[in-house]
Amino acid sequence: MDKFVATAKRALWDFVELAFLLVLSLVLIFLLLGQNAGPYVTSVADNVTKFAASAGAGLLGALIVLAIVFLVLRRMGSALAGGSPPVQSTARRRQGTR
């Protein structure tokens, strides 16, 4: 049961990350193309703008800082838990040093 919960949790987090990247990419497309980006992209950008305006700068800043801290801790945790080793520079590989 614990394995199922862990798998479901990981799948949901992957979905949340994918959805967040989708929203960010749509906002980037809107910033690049403006009103010519299409009605769907424009509506997503309008909704993000309305949310940012209603949330206020303090809350939005705190959420951004918390998201950055969460992502950094998550990356560091996966590196410490047996993730791929850091890549050596080309100069170090040529010298044969570790």
DOGUDO-885121 format. One record per residue (C-alpha): x negated, y negated, z; residue in three letters. Coordinates in steps of 0.5 Angstrom, whole numbers, plus 2048, in hexadecimal, padded with zeros to 3 digits. Layout:
<atoms>
XYZALA...
</atoms>
This chain:
<atoms>
800800800MET7FA7FB802ASP7F77FD7FBLYS7FE7FB7F7PHE7FE7F47FBVAL7F77F27FAALA7F87F47F2THR7FF7F07F2ALA7FC7EA7F6LYS7F67EA7F1ARG7FB7EA7EBALA7FF7E57EELEU7F97E07EFTRP7F67E27E8ASP7FD7E07E5PHE7FD7D97E9VAL7F67D87E7GLU7F87D97DFLEU7FE7D57E0ALA7FA7CF7E3PHE7F57CF7DDLEU7FB7CF7D9LEU7FE7C97DCVAL7F77C67DCLEU7F57C77D5SER7FC7C47D3LEU7FB7BE7D6VAL7F47BE7D3LEU7F77BF7CCILE7FC7B97CEPHE7F67B57D0LEU7F37B67C9LEU7F87B67C4LEU7FD7B17C8GLY8047B17C6GLN8037B57BFASN8017BB7C4ALA8097BD7C3GLY80F7BD7C8PRO80D7C37CCTYR8067C07CEVAL8097B97CFTHR80E7BC7D4SER8097C07D8VAL8057BA7D8ALA80B7B57DAASP80C7BB7E0ASN8057BB7E2VAL8057B37E2THR80C7B37E6LYS8097B87EBPHE8027B47ECALA8067AD7EDALA80B7B07F2SER8067B47F6ALA8017AE7F7GLY7FA7AD7F7ALA7F87B07FEGLY7FC7B67FDLEU7FA7B87F6LEU7F27B67F8GLY7F37BB7FEALA7F67C07FALEU7F07C07F5ILE7EB7C07FAVAL7EE7C67FDLEU7EE7C97F6ALA7E77C87F5ILE7E57CB7FCVAL7E97D17FBPHE7E67D27F4LEU7DF7D17F6VAL7E07D67FCLEU7E37DB7F8ARG7DE7DB7F3ARG7D97DB7F9MET7DC7E17FCGLY7DC7E57F5SER7D57E47F4ALA7D37E67FBLEU7D87EC7FBALA7D47EF7F5GLY7D57EB7EFGLY7D07EA7EASER7C97E87ECPRO7C77E17EAPRO7C47E17E3VAL7BC7DF7E3GLN7BA7DA7DFSER7B67DC7D8THR7B07D97DBALA7B07DD7E1ARG7B17E37DDARG7AB7E27D8ARG7A77E17DFGLN7A97E87E2GLY7AB7E47E8THR7B17E67ECARG
</atoms>
